[in-house]
Amino acid sequence: MCVTRKSPEDSTDAATEAFVAHRNLLFTVAYEMLGSAADAEDVLQETWLRWAAVDLGAVRDRRAYLVRITTRQALTRLRTLGRRKESYVGSWLPEPLLTAPDVAEDVELADSVSMAMLLVLETLAPTERAVFVLREVFDLAYDEIAEAVGRTPAAVRQIAHRARAHVAARRPRGTVTPAETRDALDAFQRAVETGDLQGLLDTLAPDVVLLGDGGGVKKAVLRPIVGAGNVARLLIGGLAKVAAALSLSPTQVNGHPALVLRLDGELDTVLAARIDDGLITGLYAVRNPEKLTHMGQESALSR
């Protein structure tokens, strides 16, 4: 009987093929856990190094195995990221991603990567965040999640229940269609461009919150600005100073309509919004140049 042995090259090709096939999924898992595309890319590099050393003959489910490696690496990175955030200048916001229309078509995926949801996930402990993402977004079985986070399936069930309750109390109050978001942002854009203070107030919820992220590199509000009047006056007054160089244009960020602000044609700010009952309840202005590097081309996300 003749036994054909696989060469190292065959094993490498098979490992590469599996990794490439699931890369978008792995990036999405890492990004949802970290809120940072740059850190998610680093996690994928670490995942590949570990995956390339695995004996594929002993792997029953390559997708699950890759997700497990990615989750473990992301958890390690998330704890490091938490320490970095403690010394971050001003508010820390997730890194915005330019996304393709197909992301918006998957309503659950778009909701899970929205700026508003990523900020909710920021309030979870690292293991809670991992469990919530893997269970609620990617529908992994409890035993698979248990292997990824190093807990028992029973413990994972408890963590998942606790995380669901935590997120449910903080997530947007209802489902908002892309059309409703676009309508709210169109009205917001018109008011800002024309300096219409009352028109701007009409788009904002009374308790709207504006967060700015300049990372200590670009000027941004260091603390949340709360209330329609405060937010509207700040925006109208601040943008009036650069009106001659300013342009606003709609785009798709994290699966949802958003606005890009350019000064003299150069990307300056990505402005995402949270909409509840037709009004803007959250504005997220990302100005830190290090967080705008993924706005040059679409990021592929998948479940």
Secondary structure, 3 states (H helix, E strand, C coil): CCCCCCCHHHHHHHHHHHHHHHHHHHHHHHHHHHCCHHHHHHHHHHHHHHHHCCCHHHCCCHHHHHHHHHHHHHHHHHHHHHHHHHCCCCCCCCCCCEECHHHHHCHHHHHHHCHHHHHHHCCCCHHHHHHHHHHHHCCCCHHHHHHHHCCCHHHHHHHHHHHHHHHHCCCCCCCCCHHHHHHHHHHHHHHHHHCCHHHHHHHEEEEEEEEEECCCCCCCCCCCEECHHHHHHHHHHHHHCCCCCEEEEEEEECCEEEEEEEECCEEEEEEEEEEECCEEEEEEEECCHHHCHHHCCCECCCC
